[in-house]
């Protein structure tokens, strides 16, 4: 399964729509997108995970790394996720205390 990524400015932030599987093979593509956005001065990101079908520890690492990267610029990285199987991963790993997780893009903005 491939990873699809699209970015767009919205409400003063940058929304990254992610689809497919975020795993050891595709996570570098997401990492590169986040790094490129931060390098271009986009420090307030919303990562929309609604079309993500699978997320492994490599993907979690990329999201945590992205959060650290934007925070060094006093930015933020919020997530959009309503899928129970993904939310369970965030709960088990304790990352619900680290990330702001929203039910939709509008509330994340």
Phi and psi in radians as a Rosetta constraint file:
Dihedral C 1 N 2 CA 2 C 2 CIRCULARHARMONIC -1.481 0.35
Dihedral N 2 CA 2 C 2 N 3 CIRCULARHARMONIC 2.982 0.35
Dihedral C 2 N 3 CA 3 C 3 CIRCULARHARMONIC -1.979 0.35
Dihedral N 3 CA 3 C 3 N 4 CIRCULARHARMONIC 2.243 0.35
Dihedral C 3 N 4 CA 4 C 4 CIRCULARHARMONIC -1.876 0.35
Dihedral N 4 CA 4 C 4 N 5 CIRCULARHARMONIC 2.407 0.35
Dihedral C 4 N 5 CA 5 C 5 CIRCULARHARMONIC -2.362 0.35
Dihedral N 5 CA 5 C 5 N 6 CIRCULARHARMONIC 2.257 0.35
Dihedral C 5 N 6 CA 6 C 6 CIRCULARHARMONIC -2.336 0.35
Dihedral N 6 CA 6 C 6 N 7 CIRCULARHARMONIC 2.529 0.35
Dihedral C 6 N 7 CA 7 C 7 CIRCULARHARMONIC -2.187 0.35
Dihedral N 7 CA 7 C 7 N 8 CIRCULARHARMONIC 2.602 0.35
Dihedral C 7 N 8 CA 8 C 8 CIRCULARHARMONIC -2.722 0.35
Dihedral N 8 CA 8 C 8 N 9 CIRCULARHARMONIC 2.539 0.35
Dihedral C 8 N 9 CA 9 C 9 CIRCULARHARMONIC -1.347 0.35
Dihedral N 9 CA 9 C 9 N 10 CIRCULARHARMONIC 2.453 0.35
Dihedral C 9 N 10 CA 10 C 10 CIRCULARHARMONIC -2.781 0.35
Dihedral N 10 CA 10 C 10 N 11 CIRCULARHARMONIC 2.204 0.35
Dihedral C 10 N 11 CA 11 C 11 CIRCULARHARMONIC 1.012 0.35
Dihedral N 11 CA 11 C 11 N 12 CIRCULARHARMONIC 0.605 0.35
Dihedral C 11 N 12 CA 12 C 12 CIRCULARHARMONIC 1.411 0.35
Dihedral N 12 CA 12 C 12 N 13 CIRCULARHARMONIC 0.029 0.35
Dihedral C 12 N 13 CA 13 C 13 CIRCULARHARMONIC -2.151 0.35
Dihedral N 13 CA 13 C 13 N 14 CIRCULARHARMONIC 3.042 0.35
Dihedral C 13 N 14 CA 14 C 14 CIRCULARHARMONIC -1.982 0.35
Dihedral N 14 CA 14 C 14 N 15 CIRCULARHARMONIC 2.148 0.35
Dihedral C 14 N 15 CA 15 C 15 CIRCULARHARMONIC -1.654 0.35
Dihedral N 15 CA 15 C 15 N 16 CIRCULARHARMONIC 2.253 0.35
Dihedral C 15 N 16 CA 16 C 16 CIRCULARHARMONIC -1.946 0.35
Dihedral N 16 CA 16 C 16 N 17 CIRCULARHARMONIC 1.916 0.35
Dihedral C 16 N 17 CA 17 C 17 CIRCULARHARMONIC -1.562 0.35
Dihedral N 17 CA 17 C 17 N 18 CIRCULARHARMONIC 2.193 0.35
Dihedral C 17 N 18 CA 18 C 18 CIRCULARHARMONIC -2.043 0.35
Dihedral N 18 CA 18 C 18 N 19 CIRCULARHARMONIC 2.374 0.35
Dihedral C 18 N 19 CA 19 C 19 CIRCULARHARMONIC -2.399 0.35
Dihedral N 19 CA 19 C 19 N 20 CIRCULARHARMONIC 2.615 0.35
Dihedral C 19 N 20 CA 20 C 20 CIRCULARHARMONIC 1.740 0.35
Dihedral N 20 CA 20 C 20 N 21 CIRCULARHARMONIC -2.460 0.35
Dihedral C 20 N 21 CA 21 C 21 CIRCULARHARMONIC -2.006 0.35
Dihedral N 21 CA 21 C 21 N 22 CIRCULARHARMONIC 2.320 0.35
Dihedral C 21 N 22 CA 22 C 22 CIRCULARHARMONIC -1.870 0.35
Dihedral N 22 CA 22 C 22 N 23 CIRCULARHARMONIC 1.799 0.35
Dihedral C 22 N 23 CA 23 C 23 CIRCULARHARMONIC -2.411 0.35
Dihedral N 23 CA 23 C 23 N 24 CIRCULARHARMONIC -2.957 0.35
Dihedral C 23 N 24 CA 24 C 24 CIRCULARHARMONIC -1.018 0.35
Dihedral N 24 CA 24 C 24 N 25 CIRCULARHARMONIC -0.484 0.35
Dihedral C 24 N 25 CA 25 C 25 CIRCULARHARMONIC -1.503 0.35
Dihedral N 25 CA 25 C 25 N 26 CIRCULARHARMONIC -0.597 0.35
Dihedral C 25 N 26 CA 26 C 26 CIRCULARHARMONIC -1.792 0.35
Dihedral N 26 CA 26 C 26 N 27 CIRCULARHARMONIC -0.309 0.35
Dihedral C 26 N 27 CA 27 C 27 CIRCULARHARMONIC -1.001 0.35
Dihedral N 27 CA 27 C 27 N 28 CIRCULARHARMONIC -0.634 0.35
Dihedral C 27 N 28 CA 28 C 28 CIRCULARHARMONIC -1.012 0.35
Dihedral N 28 CA 28 C 28 N 29 CIRCULARHARMONIC -0.554 0.35
Dihedral C 28 N 29 CA 29 C 29 CIRCULARHARMONIC -1.135 0.35
Dihedral N 29 CA 29 C 29 N 30 CIRCULARHARMONIC -0.729 0.35
Dihedral C 29 N 30 CA 30 C 30 CIRCULARHARMONIC -1.170 0.35
Dihedral N 30 CA 30 C 30 N 31 CIRCULARHARMONIC -0.737 0.35
Dihedral C 30 N 31 CA 31 C 31 CIRCULARHARMONIC -1.024 0.35
Dihedral N 31 CA 31 C 31 N 32 CIRCULARHARMONIC -0.808 0.35
Dihedral C 31 N 32 CA 32 C 32 CIRCULARHARMONIC -1.063 0.35
Dihedral N 32 CA 32 C 32 N 33 CIRCULARHARMONIC -0.686 0.35
Dihedral C 32 N 33 CA 33 C 33 CIRCULARHARMONIC -1.113 0.35
Dihedral N 33 CA 33 C 33 N 34 CIRCULARHARMONIC -0.801 0.35
Dihedral C 33 N 34 CA 34 C 34 CIRCULARHARMONIC -1.131 0.35
Dihedral N 34 CA 34 C 34 N 35 CIRCULARHARMONIC -0.790 0.35
Dihedral C 34 N 35 CA 35 C 35 CIRCULARHARMONIC -1.053 0.35
Dihedral N 35 CA 35 C 35 N 36 CIRCULARHARMONIC -0.774 0.35
Dihedral C 35 N 36 CA 36 C 36 CIRCULARHARMONIC -1.083 0.35
Dihedral N 36 CA 36 C 36 N 37 CIRCULARHARMONIC -0.727 0.35
Dihedral C 36 N 37 CA 37 C 37 CIRCULARHARMONIC -1.111 0.35
Dihedral N 37 CA 37 C 37 N 38 CIRCULARHARMONIC -0.793 0.35
Dihedral C 37 N 38 CA 38 C 38 CIRCULARHARMONIC -1.136 0.35
Dihedral N 38 CA 38 C 38 N 39 CIRCULARHARMONIC -0.748 0.35
Dihedral C 38 N 39 CA 39 C 39 CIRCULARHARMONIC -1.073 0.35
Dihedral N 39 CA 39 C 39 N 40 CIRCULARHARMONIC -0.483 0.35
Dihedral C 39 N 40 CA 40 C 40 CIRCULARHARMONIC -1.540 0.35
Dihedral N 40 CA 40 C 40 N 41 CIRCULARHARMONIC 0.060 0.35
Dihedral C 40 N 41 CA 41 C 41 CIRCULARHARMONIC 1.636 0.35
Dihedral N 41 CA 41 C 41 N 42 CIRCULARHARMONIC 0.234 0.35
Dihedral C 41 N 42 CA 42 C 42 CIRCULARHARMONIC -1.656 0.35
Dihedral N 42 CA 42 C 42 N 43 CIRCULARHARMONIC 1.783 0.35
Dihedral C 42 N 43 CA 43 C 43 CIRCULARHARMONIC -1.857 0.35
Dihedral N 43 CA 43 C 43 N 44 CIRCULARHARMONIC -0.108 0.35
Dihedral C 43 N 44 CA 44 C 44 CIRCULARHARMONIC -2.048 0.35
Dihedral N 44 CA 44 C 44 N 45 CIRCULARHARMONIC 1.772 0.35
Dihedral C 44 N 45 CA 45 C 45 CIRCULARHARMONIC -1.977 0.35
Dihedral N 45 CA 45 C 45 N 46 CIRCULARHARMONIC 2.565 0.35
Dihedral C 45 N 46 CA 46 C 46 CIRCULARHARMONIC -2.134 0.35
Dihedral N 46 CA 46 C 46 N 47 CIRCULARHARMONIC 2.062 0.35
Dihedral C 46 N 47 CA 47 C 47 CIRCULARHARMONIC -1.769 0.35
Dihedral N 47 CA 47 C 47 N 48 CIRCULARHARMONIC 1.977 0.35
Dihedral C 47 N 48 CA 48 C 48 CIRCULARHARMONIC -1.584 0.35
Dihedral N 48 CA 48 C 48 N 49 CIRCULARHARMONIC 1.937 0.35
Dihedral C 48 N 49 CA 49 C 49 CIRCULARHARMONIC -1.756 0.35
Dihedral N 49 CA 49 C 49 N 50 CIRCULARHARMONIC 0.224 0.35
Dihedral C 49 N 50 CA 50 C 50 CIRCULARHARMONIC -1.084 0.35
Dihedral N 50 CA 50 C 50 N 51 CIRCULARHARMONIC -0.464 0.35
Dihedral C 50 N 51 CA 51 C 51 CIRCULARHARMONIC -1.802 0.35
Dihedral N 51 CA 51 C 51 N 52 CIRCULARHARMONIC 0.237 0.35
Dihedral C 51 N 52 CA 52 C 52 CIRCULARHARMONIC -1.451 0.35
Dihedral N 52 CA 52 C 52 N 53 CIRCULARHARMONIC 2.268 0.35
Dihedral C 52 N 53 CA 53 C 53 CIRCULARHARMONIC -1.723 0.35
Dihedral N 53 CA 53 C 53 N 54 CIRCULARHARMONIC -0.368 0.35
Dihedral C 53 N 54 CA 54 C 54 CIRCULARHARMONIC -2.680 0.35
Dihedral N 54 CA 54 C 54 N 55 CIRCULARHARMONIC 2.446 0.35
Dihedral C 54 N 55 CA 55 C 55 CIRCULARHARMONIC -2.466 0.35
Dihedral N 55 CA 55 C 55 N 56 CIRCULARHARMONIC 2.135 0.35
Dihedral C 55 N 56 CA 56 C 56 CIRCULARHARMONIC -1.927 0.35
Dihedral N 56 CA 56 C 56 N 57 CIRCULARHARMONIC -3.033 0.35
Dihedral C 56 N 57 CA 57 C 57 CIRCULARHARMONIC -1.110 0.35
Dihedral N 57 CA 57 C 57 N 58 CIRCULARHARMONIC -0.533 0.35
Dihedral C 57 N 58 CA 58 C 58 CIRCULARHARMONIC -1.122 0.35
Dihedral N 58 CA 58 C 58 N 59 CIRCULARHARMONIC -0.752 0.35
Dihedral C 58 N 59 CA 59 C 59 CIRCULARHARMONIC -1.102 0.35
Dihedral N 59 CA 59 C 59 N 60 CIRCULARHARMONIC -0.727 0.35
Dihedral C 59 N 60 CA 60 C 60 CIRCULARHARMONIC -1.056 0.35
Dihedral N 60 CA 60 C 60 N 61 CIRCULARHARMONIC -0.722 0.35
Dihedral C 60 N 61 CA 61 C 61 CIRCULARHARMONIC -1.072 0.35
Dihedral N 61 CA 61 C 61 N 62 CIRCULARHARMONIC -0.676 0.35
Dihedral C 61 N 62 CA 62 C 62 CIRCULARHARMONIC -1.141 0.35
Dihedral N 62 CA 62 C 62 N 63 CIRCULARHARMONIC -0.735 0.35
Dihedral C 62 N 63 CA 63 C 63 CIRCULARHARMONIC -1.137 0.35
Dihedral N 63 CA 63 C 63 N 64 CIRCULARHARMONIC -0.756 0.35
Dihedral C 63 N 64 CA 64 C 64 CIRCULARHARMONIC -1.112 0.35
Dihedral N 64 CA 64 C 64 N 65 CIRCULARHARMONIC -0.750 0.35
Dihedral C 64 N 65 CA 65 C 65 CIRCULARHARMONIC -1.066 0.35
Dihedral N 65 CA 65 C 65 N 66 CIRCULARHARMONIC -0.691 0.35
Dihedral C 65 N 66 CA 66 C 66 CIRCULARHARMONIC -1.126 0.35
Dihedral N 66 CA 66 C 66 N 67 CIRCULARHARMONIC -0.706 0.35
Dihedral C 66 N 67 CA 67 C 67 CIRCULARHARMONIC -1.078 0.35
Dihedral N 67 CA 67 C 67 N 68 CIRCULARHARMONIC -0.790 0.35
Dihedral C 67 N 68 CA 68 C 68 CIRCULARHARMONIC -1.073 0.35
Dihedral N 68 CA 68 C 68 N 69 CIRCULARHARMONIC -0.710 0.35
Dihedral C 68 N 69 CA 69 C 69 CIRCULARHARMONIC -1.110 0.35
Dihedral N 69 CA 69 C 69 N 70 CIRCULARHARMONIC -0.799 0.35
Dihedral C 69 N 70 CA 70 C 70 CIRCULARHARMONIC -1.245 0.35
Dihedral N 70 CA 70 C 70 N 71 CIRCULARHARMONIC -0.563 0.35
Dihedral C 70 N 71 CA 71 C 71 CIRCULARHARMONIC -1.168 0.35
Dihedral N 71 CA 71 C 71 N 72 CIRCULARHARMONIC -0.475 0.35
Dihedral C 71 N 72 CA 72 C 72 CIRCULARHARMONIC -1.161 0.35
Dihedral N 72 CA 72 C 72 N 73 CIRCULARHARMONIC -0.262 0.35
Dihedral C 72 N 73 CA 73 C 73 CIRCULARHARMONIC -1.949 0.35
Dihedral N 73 CA 73 C 73 N 74 CIRCULARHARMONIC 0.365 0.35
Dihedral C 73 N 74 CA 74 C 74 CIRCULARHARMONIC 1.001 0.35
Dihedral N 74 CA 74 C 74 N 75 CIRCULARHARMONIC 0.591 0.35
Dihedral C 74 N 75 CA 75 C 75 CIRCULARHARMONIC -1.752 0.35
Dihedral N 75 CA 75 C 75 N 76 CIRCULARHARMONIC -2.925 0.35
Dihedral C 75 N 76 CA 76 C 76 CIRCULARHARMONIC -2.527 0.35
Dihedral N 76 CA 76 C 76 N 77 CIRCULARHARMONIC 2.696 0.35
Dihedral C 76 N 77 CA 77 C 77 CIRCULARHARMONIC -2.376 0.35
Dihedral N 77 CA 77 C 77 N 78 CIRCULARHARMONIC 1.928 0.35
Dihedral C 77 N 78 CA 78 C 78 CIRCULARHARMONIC -1.861 0.35
Dihedral N 78 CA 78 C 78 N 79 CIRCULARHARMONIC 2.735 0.35
Dihedral C 78 N 79 CA 79 C 79 CIRCULARHARMONIC -2.017 0.35
Dihedral N 79 CA 79 C 79 N 80 CIRCULARHARMONIC 2.595 0.35
Dihedral C 79 N 80 CA 80 C 80 CIRCULARHARMONIC -1.999 0.35
Dihedral N 80 CA 80 C 80 N 81 CIRCULARHARMONIC 2.075 0.35
Dihedral C 80 N 81 CA 81 C 81 CIRCULARHARMONIC -2.784 0.35
Dihedral N 81 CA 81 C 81 N 82 CIRCULARHARMONIC 2.236 0.35
Dihedral C 81 N 82 CA 82 C 82 CIRCULARHARMONIC -2.153 0.35
Dihedral N 82 CA 82 C 82 N 83 CIRCULARHARMONIC -0.037 0.35
Dihedral C 82 N 83 CA 83 C 83 CIRCULARHARMONIC -1.331 0.35
Dihedral N 83 CA 83 C 83 N 84 CIRCULARHARMONIC 2.115 0.35
Dihedral C 83 N 84 CA 84 C 84 CIRCULARHARMONIC -1.031 0.35
Dihedral N 84 CA 84 C 84 N 85 CIRCULARHARMONIC -0.657 0.35
Dihedral C 84 N 85 CA 85 C 85 CIRCULARHARMONIC -1.151 0.35
Dihedral N 85 CA 85 C 85 N 86 CIRCULARHARMONIC -0.570 0.35
Dihedral C 85 N 86 CA 86 C 86 CIRCULARHARMONIC -1.389 0.35
Dihedral N 86 CA 86 C 86 N 87 CIRCULARHARMONIC -0.711 0.35
Dihedral C 86 N 87 CA 87 C 87 CIRCULARHARMONIC -1.054 0.35
Dihedral N 87 CA 87 C 87 N 88 CIRCULARHARMONIC -0.613 0.35
Dihedral C 87 N 88 CA 88 C 88 CIRCULARHARMONIC -1.078 0.35
Dihedral N 88 CA 88 C 88 N 89 CIRCULARHARMONIC -0.699 0.35
Dihedral C 88 N 89 CA 89 C 89 CIRCULARHARMONIC -1.073 0.35
Dihedral N 89 CA 89 C 89 N 90 CIRCULARHARMONIC -0.769 0.35
Dihedral C 89 N 90 CA 90 C 90 CIRCULARHARMONIC -1.144 0.35
Dihedral N 90 CA 90 C 90 N 91 CIRCULARHARMONIC -0.648 0.35
Dihedral C 90 N 91 CA 91 C 91 CIRCULARHARMONIC -1.186 0.35
Dihedral N 91 CA 91 C 91 N 92 CIRCULARHARMONIC -0.829 0.35
Dihedral C 91 N 92 CA 92 C 92 CIRCULARHARMONIC -1.064 0.35
Dihedral N 92 CA 92 C 92 N 93 CIRCULARHARMONIC -0.663 0.35
Dihedral C 92 N 93 CA 93 C 93 CIRCULARHARMONIC -1.487 0.35
Dihedral N 93 CA 93 C 93 N 94 CIRCULARHARMONIC -0.076 0.35
Dihedral C 93 N 94 CA 94 C 94 CIRCULARHARMONIC 1.372 0.35
Dihedral N 94 CA 94 C 94 N 95 CIRCULARHARMONIC 0.146 0.35
Dihedral C 94 N 95 CA 95 C 95 CIRCULARHARMONIC -1.361 0.35
Dihedral N 95 CA 95 C 95 N 96 CIRCULARHARMONIC -0.126 0.35
Dihedral C 95 N 96 CA 96 C 96 CIRCULARHARMONIC -1.189 0.35
Dihedral N 96 CA 96 C 96 N 97 CIRCULARHARMONIC -0.349 0.35
Dihedral C 96 N 97 CA 97 C 97 CIRCULARHARMONIC -1.485 0.35
Dihedral N 97 CA 97 C 97 N 98 CIRCULARHARMONIC -0.253 0.35
Dihedral C 97 N 98 CA 98 C 98 CIRCULARHARMONIC -1.709 0.35
Dihedral N 98 CA 98 C 98 N 99 CIRCULARHARMONIC -0.737 0.35
Dihedral C 98 N 99 CA 99 C 99 CIRCULARHARMONIC -1.780 0.35
Dihedral N 99 CA 99 C 99 N 100 CIRCULARHARMONIC 2.541 0.35
Dihedral C 99 N 100 CA 100 C 100 CIRCULARHARMONIC -1.425 0.35
Dihedral N 100 CA 100 C 100 N 101 CIRCULARHARMONIC 2.103 0.35
Dihedral C 100 N 101 CA 101 C 101 CIRCULARHARMONIC -1.996 0.35
Dihedral N 101 CA 101 C 101 N 102 CIRCULARHARMONIC 2.150 0.35
Dihedral C 101 N 102 CA 102 C 102 CIRCULARHARMONIC -2.000 0.35
Dihedral N 102 CA 102 C 102 N 103 CIRCULARHARMONIC 2.721 0.35
Dihedral C 102 N 103 CA 103 C 103 CIRCULARHARMONIC -1.370 0.35
Dihedral N 103 CA 103 C 103 N 104 CIRCULARHARMONIC -0.333 0.35
Dihedral C 103 N 104 CA 104 C 104 CIRCULARHARMONIC -2.748 0.35
Dihedral N 104 CA 104 C 104 N 105 CIRCULARHARMONIC 2.910 0.35
Dihedral C 104 N 105 CA 105 C 105 CIRCULARHARMONIC -1.100 0.35
Dihedral N 105 CA 105 C 105 N 106 CIRCULARHARMONIC -0.696 0.35
Dihedral C 105 N 106 CA 106 C 106 CIRCULARHARMONIC -1.003 0.35
Dihedral N 106 CA 106 C 106 N 107 CIRCULARHARMONIC -0.765 0.35
Dihedral C 106 N 107 CA 107 C 107 CIRCULARHARMONIC -1.294 0.35
Dihedral N 107 CA 107 C 107 N 108 CIRCULARHARMONIC -0.431 0.35
Dihedral C 107 N 108 CA 108 C 108 CIRCULARHARMONIC -1.282 0.35
Dihedral N 108 CA 108 C 108 N 109 CIRCULARHARMONIC -0.454 0.35
